[in-house]
Amino acid sequence: MNNEQELPTSTDVLVVGAGPAGMTLAVSLKQLGVDCVVIDQLPSPPDDTRAAFVQPRTLEYVRRLQLAGPMIDDGLKGRGFTMADREHDLVRVPYDTVDSPYPFLLIIGQWQTQRHLDRRFGELGGSVLRGVRLLNLQPEFPGSAATVVDSDGALRVINARFVAGCDGVWSRVRNQLGIGFPGSSPEQMFAVADVKLPGWPSDRVEPAFTLSPHGMLIGSPLPGDDMARVVASVRPGTPAPTQHDVNDLIQTRGPSWMRNRKVEEVLSSATWHVHERVATQFQHDNTFLLGDAAHTHSPAGGQGMNTGIQDAANLAWKLHHVLSLGAPVSLLDTYDAERRPNAQKLIEFTHQITMVATITGHKERQLRDGILAAISDVPGVTEALSLRFSQIAIGYGDSNEPFAPGTRVNPDTIDADDLAWTLLTPGAAPPDLPPAFNVTVSNDVSHPVAVRPDGVVASAELVHELFGFNLARVAVASNEVHPPTDLVSQQLVTHAAPAQHGGAR
Ligand SMILES: Cc1cc2nc3c(=O)[nH]c(=O)nc-3n(C[C@H](O)[C@H](O)[C@H](O)COP(=O)(O)OP(=O)(O)OC[C@H]3O[C@@H](n4cnc5c(N)ncnc54)[C@H](O)[C@@H]3O)c2cc1C
């Protein structure tokens, strides 16, 4: 443990695990002025690359934490990704059509992302208690008593009003609560190596999935001189690849433009098994599961870390409202209602990608490659894929209409640079608008829209519940200037109707 720091005996939020999910939650809470304590069993932050791809939706959130700029400075702006056979590109999914201030795939090592989160936490006055392991959780009104062990072997108790289990796939928190983690652990194994591979073409700054008869190979440049990431599907039991193995994988599976290049050094390498599992609940009373503790799946598609960061974005402002602004505790139920269905869909999606990428059988592969090559000519298909992979399309409502409750708003539309709420309105701000709101006047909307601190449109009902502010009335007032739309009448109806559990708030 960092013995310079006393272990606190109580906190509002105990964050277990200082990975990307836990640190995003911790930074958000600190920025919102919520008391939190972060523990991690490791004595120091990990330095492995793991999640090398940060999606646009993640950048949109970390911009609110003042982290998007510094992370972009440290990374590479990937153009999207390609799928290829050994000789030709089959389909290219470009990100430049994504309607975001960040229309690119940021390529940056997970260790760098974590350093940025740690640094920001420090700037906000926080410090992670490292070498501190959660042993067990006991209910202790009005929260939990967490027994932890520090690196000196001493047992301590931290009383926490809320607990966030951000402690990875083998989550102790999940285990303590007895929450199931059903799913499967397919026989699939992947090898990953971060290597020196000089000569990466400057017009191919993006991950390339090569679908060869010998198996899948993903190659991507990484930030740093001549650095690259190589990932390959391998047989169960295969050891971590050596320099010779990586060169062999590139020769037998790589695309033609990669095959005339040689790996000069392997900086790190490992193998891992894919698990495809979603926790049966993301919440149990005052305790929540986030990130890999809640869902785990194939890393194909670069979604895992990004999804954990979005879990934290969803929960942080809700905890703030309950702890600091007097919101009903029931607000926290919407975390599971919004994030668990999203995780379930994600697992199906990444499963499909992995199945497509690892198809065996000559005829089946030929058919797949033909379909992939054909879809790139169908208008709208690659754009739809980039929306899906970039996580921009993720929402919690029943409607995908722009500015409908549950849809995501482009942060540039609302100048979102912090964790405030925004009222996006075509006219002047109403005089009784709660101070929690920033105001953006824009003709993009025909009626006022409230945007949550995670960038998602709130229903009029939620705004009323949290602020006592009648958005529907403001909408009606603004319609005296702007003609009514279906959406406004929808909001009025929503306001009058009781909350639907599981719907967008
Ligand atoms: C090879 C590889 C490549 C990947 N590529 C991508 C990618 O490109 N994009 C992407 O989005 N995802 C990717 N992922 C997945 C991504 O790495 C994970 O989804 C991400 O690390 C999960 O973050 P987390 O914060 O939920 O958990 P973790 O990063 O696992 O962090 C959990 C933390 O909890 C701590 N902890 C555990 N138990 C305890 C305890 N009892 N007490 C205290 N602390 C505890 C651990 O020490 C750890 O620091 C990849 C994964 C792998 C293996």
The ligand as an SDF file (V2000), in Angstrom:
LIG
                    3D

 53 58  0  0  0  0  0  0  0  0999 V2000
   -5.3650   -8.4030  -25.6480 C   0  0  0  0  0  0  0  0  0  0  0  0
   -6.5430   -7.5330  -25.3610 C   0  0  0  0  0  0  0  0  0  0  0  0
   -6.8760   -6.5240  -26.2480 C   0  0  0  0  0  0  0  0  0  0  0  0
   -7.9620   -5.6970  -25.9810 C   0  0  0  0  0  0  0  0  0  0  0  0
   -8.2700   -4.6880  -26.8680 N   0  0  0  0  0  0  0  0  0  0  0  0
   -9.3120   -3.8560  -26.6100 C   0  0  0  0  0  0  0  0  0  0  0  0
   -9.6060   -2.7160  -27.4620 C   0  0  0  0  0  0  0  0  0  0  0  0
   -8.9110   -2.4400  -28.4570 O   0  0  0  0  0  0  0  0  0  0  0  0
  -10.6540   -1.9030  -27.1370 N   0  0  0  0  0  0  0  0  0  0  0  0
  -11.4230   -2.1580  -26.0220 C   0  0  0  0  0  0  0  0  0  0  0  0
  -12.3800   -1.3850  -25.7720 O   0  0  0  0  0  0  0  0  0  0  0  0
  -11.1520   -3.2050  -25.1890 N   0  0  0  0  0  0  0  0  0  0  0  0
  -10.1150   -4.0550  -25.4380 C   0  0  0  0  0  0  0  0  0  0  0  0
   -9.8040   -5.0610  -24.5690 N   0  0  0  0  0  0  0  0  0  0  0  0
  -10.5890   -5.2330  -23.3380 C   0  0  0  0  0  0  0  0  0  0  0  0
  -10.1260   -4.2650  -22.2400 C   0  0  0  0  0  0  0  0  0  0  0  0
   -8.7580   -4.4330  -21.9650 O   0  0  0  0  0  0  0  0  0  0  0  0
  -10.9480   -4.4820  -20.9870 C   0  0  0  0  0  0  0  0  0  0  0  0
  -12.3120   -4.4440  -21.3690 O   0  0  0  0  0  0  0  0  0  0  0  0
  -10.6920   -3.3920  -19.9410 C   0  0  0  0  0  0  0  0  0  0  0  0
   -9.4130   -3.5030  -19.3700 O   0  0  0  0  0  0  0  0  0  0  0  0
  -11.7000   -3.5150  -18.8100 C   0  0  0  0  0  0  0  0  0  0  0  0
  -11.5130   -2.4550  -17.9180 O   0  0  0  0  0  0  0  0  0  0  0  0
  -12.0490   -2.5640  -16.4410 P   0  0  0  0  0  0  0  0  0  0  0  0
  -11.7080   -1.2710  -15.7920 O   0  0  0  0  0  0  0  0  0  0  0  0
  -13.4500   -3.0150  -16.4370 O   0  0  0  0  0  0  0  0  0  0  0  0
  -11.2520   -3.7800  -15.7890 O   0  0  0  0  0  0  0  0  0  0  0  0
   -9.6930   -4.0410  -15.6460 P   0  0  0  0  0  0  0  0  0  0  0  0
   -8.9110   -3.2760  -16.6250 O   0  0  0  0  0  0  0  0  0  0  0  0
   -9.5390   -5.5330  -15.6050 O   0  0  0  0  0  0  0  0  0  0  0  0
   -9.3440   -3.4380  -14.2200 O   0  0  0  0  0  0  0  0  0  0  0  0
   -9.7880   -4.0790  -13.0240 C   0  0  0  0  0  0  0  0  0  0  0  0
   -8.9070   -3.6000  -11.8750 C   0  0  0  0  0  0  0  0  0  0  0  0
   -9.4420   -4.1330  -10.6610 O   0  0  0  0  0  0  0  0  0  0  0  0
   -8.3760   -4.5310   -9.8340 C   0  0  0  0  0  0  0  0  0  0  0  0
   -8.8930   -5.5420   -8.8900 N   0  0  0  0  0  0  0  0  0  0  0  0
   -9.3320   -6.7950   -9.1920 C   0  0  0  0  0  0  0  0  0  0  0  0
   -9.7570   -7.4240   -8.0730 N   0  0  0  0  0  0  0  0  0  0  0  0
   -9.5750   -6.5500   -7.0480 C   0  0  0  0  0  0  0  0  0  0  0  0
   -9.8160   -6.6300   -5.6370 C   0  0  0  0  0  0  0  0  0  0  0  0
  -10.3520   -7.7330   -5.0500 N   0  0  0  0  0  0  0  0  0  0  0  0
   -9.5020   -5.5690   -4.8610 N   0  0  0  0  0  0  0  0  0  0  0  0
   -8.9630   -4.4390   -5.4300 C   0  0  0  0  0  0  0  0  0  0  0  0
   -8.7020   -4.3250   -6.7680 N   0  0  0  0  0  0  0  0  0  0  0  0
   -9.0220   -5.3630   -7.5610 C   0  0  0  0  0  0  0  0  0  0  0  0
   -7.3300   -5.0620  -10.8030 C   0  0  0  0  0  0  0  0  0  0  0  0
   -6.0340   -5.0140  -10.2320 O   0  0  0  0  0  0  0  0  0  0  0  0
   -7.4730   -4.1040  -11.9780 C   0  0  0  0  0  0  0  0  0  0  0  0
   -6.5850   -3.0140  -11.9040 O   0  0  0  0  0  0  0  0  0  0  0  0
   -8.7330   -5.9080  -24.8060 C   0  0  0  0  0  0  0  0  0  0  0  0
   -8.3830   -6.9390  -23.9160 C   0  0  0  0  0  0  0  0  0  0  0  0
   -7.3160   -7.7540  -24.1880 C   0  0  0  0  0  0  0  0  0  0  0  0
   -6.9590   -8.8620  -23.2220 C   0  0  0  0  0  0  0  0  0  0  0  0
  1  2  1  0
  2  3  1  0
  2 52  2  0
  3  4  2  0
  4  5  1  0
  4 50  1  0
  5  6  2  0
  6  7  1  0
  6 13  1  0
  7  8  2  0
  7  9  1  0
  9 10  1  0
 10 11  2  0
 10 12  1  0
 12 13  2  0
 13 14  1  0
 14 15  1  0
 14 50  1  0
 15 16  1  0
 16 17  1  0
 16 18  1  0
 18 19  1  0
 18 20  1  0
 20 21  1  0
 20 22  1  0
 22 23  1  0
 23 24  1  0
 24 25  2  0
 24 26  1  0
 24 27  1  0
 27 28  1  0
 28 29  2  0
 28 30  1  0
 28 31  1  0
 31 32  1  0
 32 33  1  0
 33 34  1  0
 33 48  1  0
 34 35  1  0
 35 36  1  0
 35 46  1  0
 36 37  1  0
 36 45  1  0
 37 38  2  0
 38 39  1  0
 39 40  1  0
 39 45  2  0
 40 41  1  0
 40 42  2  0
 42 43  1  0
 43 44  2  0
 44 45  1  0
 46 47  1  0
 46 48  1  0
 48 49  1  0
 50 51  2  0
 51 52  1  0
 52 53  1  0
M  END
$$$$
